[in-house]
Every structure is written in C-alpha cells, then in structure tokens.
C-alpha cells in the first residue's frame, strides 16, 4: 500500500461522511416542514412554540451541513 492509496481512502471517507450528512438532512427537513405546518393552530401534538423551535433546529442543521 503506497501513500497515494491512503490519500484516496481518506477522500472516500470524507465523501461518504458528506453523503451521509446530506442524506440525513434530506430525510429530516421534510419531517420538520410537516411538523411546522400550522404549528400553532394544530393541538394534536402538544409542543409549545413548536414553529420557533423547528426553525431553530433547521438553522442548526444548515450550519452543520455547511461547516
């Protein structure tokens, strides 16, 4: 195994981590968008300030993804 093999392995690992993070983001955002719909009007899920908390969480996910 030469040093270039190690470099490629590292690039592959980073790409895999990025792909997983992107997939996680794409899976979570639709759920959060659905929870945010009529957040303050729908009392089926009791979650005070749900809309604000979801918006904060979405912003945090974006920060993680872009860091």
N, C-alpha and C positions, 0 to 999 in steps of 0.2 A: 504494500500500500504506500503510495507516494503522497507528498504533502498536498498535491492538487486534488487527490481523492478526498482528503479531509475537508478541503475548502468546499467542494461540491456537496459533501454531506451536510455541512453547516448551512449552505444556501438552501438545500432541500428542506432542512428542519425549519428554517425561518419561513419558507414558503408555506409549509404545512401549518405552522402556527398561524400565519396570516389567513390562510384559507379557513381554518377552524374558527378564528375570531370573526371573520366575515360571515360565515355560516351561522354562527351564534347570533350575531347582530341581526341578520335577516330573519331568523326564527323568532327573536324576541320582539322586534319592532311591531309586527302585525298584532301580536298579543296585546302589547301596550296601547296601540292605537284603538283596538276594540274596547279595552278597559276604559280608555279615556272618553269614548263616545258617551255623551250625556252623563258625564261623571258625577255631576252634582244634582242631576234630576232622577237618576235611577237608584233606588234604595235597595235593590236586590243584594248587592254586595255592600256591606257596611264598611266604608273606608273613607273617613272624613278627610277632606282636602285631597281626594284621590287625583284629580286632574293636575294639581300643582306637583304632587309627589311623582306622578308619572312623567311629567315634563322634566323634572329634575333628573330622574333616572335615565330618560332618553338622552339628555345632555351629557350625562356621565358616560353612557355607552359610547357616544360620539367622541368624547375626549379619549377614552381608552383606545378606540379604533384608530384615531388619528395620531396617537402618540408614538 
